[in-house]
């Protein structure tokens, strides 16, 4: 039985209208640029392509733009609206009937989607090129596997995707992977290894920031809840649990950190250039001093086990093996990691430690750089051995915790300029940030600034 495969190349037709087409090498320039992921950075890439009047397709695995962001829609970001919107995107939006938010307000994730990403996805320049419910499975070169070099760069990209339970196929002259890292979490295990036991208890473990005082309230009230992690995601989870405990005092909260001292998680507090981020540090510091949480640090989890419906965390502390028992629920905020499975048939250059684009690794080492000291970079640094393939956004930073939304916007501006033949604009990269960075909520790393 032959698989149901549709070939899609025309960026301006609906999925039902696109017919099977073939293209020769000389037609590659007329093929669209494929942007994968309709989050903030992917949509910014689409806006820049539209500004250069370049054909493109925007492929989103979710049912709408910004779907990953909605999983933390209740969380407020640290930076105001003016740092979270792309300039080319704003130009498109201002041509529409769009209510611009107050530039100095701090949006929630849901507001970011509802007031910015959704209207952007509905602009005339983007909506006909947007394919939702389209999960990219693999990318390759036409009739050219990873081993073959001859005439490789002349072949168009072939993109296999699952769309509404059908296998579909797109052709593109270039690929911009803006799929991010959200939804691919690190385990609680401090060695970074996913063990079978932890995977099997996923009904009692939440990876991310649950809506603890909202829709997820019943899951946590009057339970013994452990939060694993020391970054801003963990702090957000703890602050929500503290609110729940005020109303339901039987709720027990255990904060588990790998750091040697809990105060290392408080951040800059009053010295932070971003008031909202500093406020998080001050609030968590006060709650720790008030003994609202049981703080266990340093504790490095080795095993996650289930015992009679409860969770037991076995770990190392001060050189001794210890157990934290009788846990009802665990919230894991240990960061995320990139998934490169869709790029296994193209040639990439990835740093072995950070799992970032290799050329970025020395620029974004979190042991050296804060958000504000990561210098601007663009097409040149993002080039892959596979010509016209680019990994951008949070995925370009791999496991490094210093990614900024504004950095992603500058990345795609430069990449799109290059793909559009504007070499001068591609080379001019600039990002003006305060020393401590203009950061959003920490959703991608254990101790990230953004």
Secondary structure, 3 states (H helix, E strand, C coil): CCCCEEEECCCCCCCCCCCCCCCCHHHHHHCCEEEECCCHHHHHHHHHHHHCCCCEEEECCCCCCCHHHHCCCCCECCCCHHHCCCHHHHHHHHCCCCCCCCCCCCCEHHHHHHHHHHHHHCCHHHHCCEECCEEEEEEEECCECCCCCCCHHHCCEEEEEEECCEEEEEEECEEEECCCCCCCECCCCCCCCCCHHHHHCHHHEEECCCCCCCCCHHHHCCCEEEEECCCHHHHHHHHHHHHHHHHCCCCEEEEECCCCCHHHHCCCHHHCCCHHHHHHHHHHHHHHHCCCCEEECCCEEEEEEEECCEEEEEEEECCEEEEEEEECEEEECCEECCCCHHHCCCCCCECCCCCCEHHHHHHHCCCCCCHHHCCCCCHHHHECCCCCEEECHHHHHCCCCCCCHHHHHHHHHHHHHHHCCCHHHHHCCCCCCCCCCCCCCCCCECCCCC
